[in-house]
Amino acid sequence: MNTVVDRSLLQGATPFGGCGVLGADGVDGMDDVLRTACVSRYGQHDTIFFEGDRAETVCQLVEGAVMLYKLLPDGRRQVVELLGPGDVFGFAQGEFRDSSAETLTATRVRFYDRRHAERSCSFQRVIARQMLVQLEAMHEHAVLLGRMSAMERVARFLLRLAVHVAGEASEPEVVRLSMTRQEIADYLGLTIETVSRSFSELRRRGVIVLEKQDRVRIANQRAMEDLAIAC
């Protein structure tokens, strides 16, 4: 893995955009947190950290997409969370990371020194707000894994991606997949064969159009929404 530390990216950058608390001048050690931050660039499918690595930093995704995953003793993988720009990750209750982080696209990650972060009440409040949003997403994912059929899981997954890119893309109904079919399967708790069959069935029903391997057009928004909330 090759990463390039680029401190110039910090110039004029506003971590956790929209959070006015970051404008505090030196309150609670916030200046120390920001001064020691650095940004690293990663390529697609680079590992940011492994489960069991020392948790010496708190991470914020600046650009790109990242998945967090855990490996079972038999080698199977469960993707536990998908992250987009602005999301924070890499927290640990103890000294070591409890999951691994891998990029899905070319990515930039901002790292904050954990020691400074833990001493700043202002920083902790910002982190808490970010974590509440991510906790809601994880609750939805638990419902998906526990109560939804394979077709419903795939529909919910595609709809979530479509909502995420709405307003950013020139074609909001087009979903660009940064994950392989295997990665999608590991996230949805399915086999790769089941994921492929679900995509094919959605296409047969006219709900989606598979324009490319990594490009899906939602052709019937209402039908997609009906499937996604069918639990």
Residue pairs with C-beta under 8 A, 6 or more apart in sequence:
1 42
1 43
1 46
1 47
2 43
2 46
3 40
3 41
3 42
3 46
4 40
4 41
5 38
5 39
5 40
6 38
6 39
6 40
6 41
6 108
7 38
7 39
9 39
9 62
9 108
9 110
10 34
10 37
10 38
10 39
10 110
13 39
13 62
13 110
14 22
15 22
15 34
15 37
15 60
15 110
16 22
16 60
16 86
16 88
16 126
16 130
17 86
19 126
19 129
21 30
21 122
21 125
21 126
22 30
22 34
22 122
22 126
24 30
24 122
25 31
27 122
28 119
28 120
28 121
28 122
28 123
29 116
29 119
29 120
29 123
30 120
30 122
30 123
32 113
32 116
32 119
32 120
33 112
33 113
33 116
33 117
33 120
33 123
34 112
36 112
36 113
36 116
37 110
37 111
37 112
37 113
38 110
38 111
39 62
39 108
39 109
39 110
39 111
40 108
40 109
40 111
41 106
41 107
41 108
42 48
42 64
42 103
42 106
42 107
42 108
42 109
43 103
43 106
43 107
44 103
44 104
44 105
44 106
44 107
45 102
45 103
45 104
46 102
46 103
46 107
47 100
47 101
47 102
47 103
48 59
48 66
48 90
48 101
48 102
48 103
48 107
48 109
49 90
49 97
49 100
49 101
50 97
50 100
51 70
51 71
51 96
51 97
51 98
51 99
51 100
52 96
52 97
53 96
53 97
54 95
54 96
54 97
55 90
55 91
55 92
55 94
55 95
55 96
55 97
55 114
56 113
56 114
57 90
57 111
57 112
57 113
57 114
58 88
58 90
58 91
58 111
58 112
58 114
58 117
58 127
59 88
59 89
59 90
59 101
59 109
59 110
59 111
59 112
60 86
60 87
60 88
60 89
60 109
60 110
60 112
61 83
61 84
61 85
61 86
61 87
61 88
61 89
61 107
61 108
61 109
61 110
62 85
62 107
62 108
62 109
62 110
63 85
63 106
63 107
63 108
64 85
64 103
64 104
64 105
64 106
64 107
64 108
65 82
65 83
65 84
65 103
65 104
65 105
65 107
65 178
66 82
66 83
66 87
66 89
66 101
66 102
66 103
66 104
66 107
66 109
67 79
67 81
67 82
67 83
67 101
67 102
67 104
67 179
67 183
67 187
68 79
68 80
68 81
68 82
68 83
68 89
68 99
68 100
68 101
69 77
69 78
69 79
69 80
69 99
69 100
69 102
69 186
70 77
70 78
70 80
70 98
70 99
70 100
71 77
71 100
72 78
77 186
78 186
78 189
79 183
79 186
79 187
80 99
80 138
80 141
81 89
81 99
81 134
81 137
81 138
81 141
82 104
82 187
83 89
84 164
86 130
87 130
87 134
88 127
88 130
88 131
88 134
89 101
90 97
90 101
91 127
91 131
92 98
104 178
104 179
104 183
105 178
112 123
116 123
117 123
117 124
117 127
118 124
143 231
144 152
144 153
144 156
144 157
144 188
144 231
145 153
145 188
145 189
147 231
148 156
148 230
148 231
149 230
150 188
150 190
150 194
150 195
150 197
150 198
151 198
151 201
151 202
151 227
152 227
152 228
152 230
152 231
153 188
153 189
153 190
153 198
154 184
154 188
154 195
154 198
154 199
154 202
155 202
155 207
155 224
155 227
155 228
156 227
156 228
157 184
157 187
157 188
158 175
158 208
158 216
158 218
158 224
159 218
159 224
159 225
159 228
161 175
161 177
162 172
162 173
162 175
162 218
162 224
165 172
165 175
165 176
166 172
169 176
171 217
173 217
173 218
173 221
174 211
174 215
174 216
174 217
174 218
175 215
175 216
175 217
175 218
176 214
176 215
176 216
177 184
177 213
177 214
177 215
177 216
178 214
179 187
181 192
181 195
181 196
181 199
182 192
184 190
184 195
185 191
185 192
185 194
185 195
188 195
190 198
199 208
199 210
199 216
202 208
203 209
203 210
205 220
205 223
206 219
206 220
206 223
207 218
207 219
207 220
207 223
207 224
207 227
208 216
208 217
208 218
208 219
208 220
208 224
209 216
209 217
209 219
210 216
211 217
218 224
